[in-house]
Amino acid sequence: MQKLRPALLLFFSFLLSAIGHLVFLHQWTRSHFMVGVNDGLSQMMPFKHLLYEQYTRGEFFYSFDFGLGAGTFSELSYYFSTSIVFLITVVIVFLFEISNIIQTTDVLFWANAAVFISIVRLTAVLFITTRLFMYMRISKPAALLGASLYGISGMYFRHATYWEFFADAFLWLPILLFGAEKIFREQKPGWFLAAVAVSMIDNFYFAYINLLLTGLYTLFRLFIPLSENGEDKKKAVMHFAVAGLVGAGISAVSFVPAVYAYLNNHRPPFQQEIPWIDLTDNILFSSRFIVLPAFFILLLFCGFLYRHKTFRLFALLGIAGILMHHSPLIGSAFNGFSAPQYRWEYFLSLVAGGAVAVAFDQLHKFTLQRFAIAAAFAIFCFALYASADEYFVTDSATSLLAFDSLLLTLLLLFFYIQFKKPLFKSLLMISLFAWVLIFSNLYQTEKLLEDGNIAQVNEELMTGADYDDPEINELLNYIHAKESDGPYRIEWMEGVRNNTPIVQDFQGLSAYSSILNKNLLYFYLYDLEIDMGRESVSRYATLGNRANLHSLLQGKYVIRPHGDENIPYGFTEIHSSENYAVYENSYVLPFARSTSTVYQEQQLAGTSPLMREQAMLTGIVLDQDSDAERLPSDGNSVGFGTTATGGTYDNGLLEVTEDTGGLNLRLENTPESDGDLFVSFHLENTAADQGFPLQVNGYRTTRKSNQSVYKTFADDLTIRIPAAQQVEIRLPEGTYELTDIQLYSETYEILREQADQPDLSSNLTIDGSHVSLDYSNAENDDYLKLSIPYERGWRATVNGEDVEVLKADYAFVAVPLETGENTISFTYRPPFFKPAAVISVLSTLIGLLIVFRKRKR
């Protein structure tokens, strides 16, 4: 191994990577997959499928298949849209597809491919990190061992399984550190410049984490010079600044739209208290995030090793990393000062690997006295962590492996010191390689397959009733065959998997992503108060059975289980299967509608969500100052009396003392029998940490605990129910603030009138980021509004002239119309795409100039 050449190093890296994945490779032979049962199936696989289909069609920017429509280049930049690993994978898979080596690229294909993509990625991680350590003058076998401690770690498999794109960060961190070393040692900024650019192009979130980690490394490095020829700190800082700025400039075409999407997202601020210290995670035995090798713990107490500057650097960074790991406040800082997350700890694995690698080249300096002192402290640390952990179990597999590793390490190191035989040094290295590989596979078995329920993820699940139901697919095929042209949407979602439409290839009414269009989220949470059947951030779903909204957004079909009474008004059953029925909307409105009736958002701010729906039906709602129509009086309001049941209700405070109780709202007037009721109220649970179900007549939904990181804190609710003499609000035992109760009736007369109006659009073409149509403005209306979610990035022309794209109906687009015939064209490009592309080109030229000038010198 002392003669490791690149090809041989690559082979050993691949071999170690494959052995590290043995559990998942075995799972793959049984049609089980290296994919998380929650986000893995709900986000990772659907997004890869969606983006692959887009990219291979030549569409890179927008998709109407993602929720109600979204700019995928920017909004999916947190996931895969700019991921370099994914883009390389797309090219390879596409070549295989056109060569007929693979036949399909559906979601199941990506699940099958996950373990092999991970093996290749980890191979690259091991190769790159080994080269980094070799550049730092660490012997080749020790460098490979250190790289293995970094790459073949629990956090790598956790990231690669649950959130696959997280694992890409393992690639860019060692390249960033290599670039930093090139600046310190050789005053060459090229590698750092390229690493910054690649990291920021790949993923803005992990670019933030990796650049913080690189900054920490650089800060320590400024005070621990490693080069024998001395290091000019001022010049190094200048190189970092220039290379960092140029690298960031190169990434602008990807990074700027991604950051804009992040800023245009909506997520309630994290409101819980974040402690400075939390010592509950056991990083020596059973942590889900990182388990440190016994040899590294022993090395931290070897004072003589700190004389070696490279060891001192890695050891001090390791100590800092351990302290940081036990601080939720640090975890919050690495997560954008939101909820604490343990996503950066791969840095701790890297510096631990670096310290171990350096120490192996210094083993000859050990004496029995030095060994005894370090061993005593190491044993004490293991005993301390075991005794302080209330969940510690002595005979668990992870505990036994940790103890065995400690004993074997001490034994082999003692023999080496005592007898000075190279054999014992080799055995110690082999034992550490074995620990890495055994631990990684044990981690996969215990933490992922068992605790993380990954064992459930198999072909049977992914092709069955709980994910991609064949029965539903038959119903979808019936709908698609029935439709000839024109846009239509289907409301169907498998359980809580909001990205079901992507999996089953239909245009739906739901989406789940950490970054979504803020306008749509406000539309759901605040403007229209649409209940989604389940409170949670980062998603929207259904239209709350509200017929007006279905008609406005081309919600033409719903699929429901037999016996479900929550069918929107105007929907009639047209087809059924054994367990489900398809209902069709009789009052779908055109994709594009014109009007001269204008309302203002501010004008509607104090009105009911039902009146806002009616304003959207009869006119257009704009968010800018303009002449506005006078609002009609709210004739839909219904009087009622309240009676508590199963508890008491006084001054807005509802105490439910029985298992289930609440309020009865008795209507003063008999509603229309074929209409609906809309009941609005403000509801908060006074319990500190208790989620709860809510039922209004036959409609059921759930609300999150006040402590949940997924709570929206949008507590103004509007529930639609079929017309009835009494409204029954039911909650479980507890104390609730229930205020601002209002009741409205809806006869849908306005909807029926609007549905009778002719569709004056023609030649409608929707092709990803391009939408075009002709519109005959016979009524000389002022505006044309369309069911395209409003995003910065849309550009429009009317009869060849550029026009302003207006935000209409809270979350959608509109354009001004001309008299007579109008030819309208919309084009989407990510926000700031053109100026960012110019910056990227100019920065690339500057970067090349810097690199070539350095080489010439």
Secondary structure, 3 states (H helix, E strand, C coil): CCCCCHHHHHHHHHHHHHHHCHHHHHHHHCCECCCCCCHHHHHHHHHHHHHHHHHHCCCCCCECCCCCCECHHHHCCCCCCCCHHHHHHHHHHHHHHHCCCCCCCCHHHHHHHHHHHHHHHHHHHHHHHHHHHHHCCCCHHHHHHHHHHHHCCHHHHHHHHHCHHHHHHHHHHHHHHHHHHHHHHHCCCHHHHHHHHHHHHHCHHHHHHHHHHHHHHHHHHHHCCCCCCCCCHHHHHHHHHHHHHHHHHHCHHHHHHHHHHHHCCCCCCCCCCCCCCCCCCCCCCCCCCCCCCHHHHHHCCCHHHHHCHHHHHHHHHHHHHHHHHCCHHHHHHHCCCCCCCCCCCHHHHHHHHHHHHHHHCCHHHCCHHHHHHHHHHHHHHHHHHHHHCCCCCCCCHHHHHHHHHHHHHHHHHHHHHHHCCHHHHHHHHHHHHHHHHHHHHHHHHHHHHHCCCHHHCEHHHHCCCCCCCHHHHHHHHHHHHHCCCCCCEEECCECCECCHHHHCCCCCCCEECCCCCHHHHHHHHHHCCECCCCCCCCEECCCCCCHHHHHHCCEEEEEEECCCCCCCCCEEEEEECCCEEEEEECCCCCCEEEECCEEEHHHHCCCCHHHHHHHHHHCEEECCCCCCCCCCCCCCECCEEEEEECEEEECCEEEEEEEEEEEEEEECCCCCCCCEEEEEEEEEECCCCCCEEEEECCEEEEECCCCCCCCCCCCEEEEEEECCCEEEEEEEEEEEEEEEEEEEEECCHHHHHHHCCCCCEEEEEEECCEEEEEEEECCCCCEEEEEEECCCCEEEEECCEEECCEEECCCEEEEECCCEEEEEEEEECCCCHHHHHHHHHHHHHHHHHHHHHHHHC
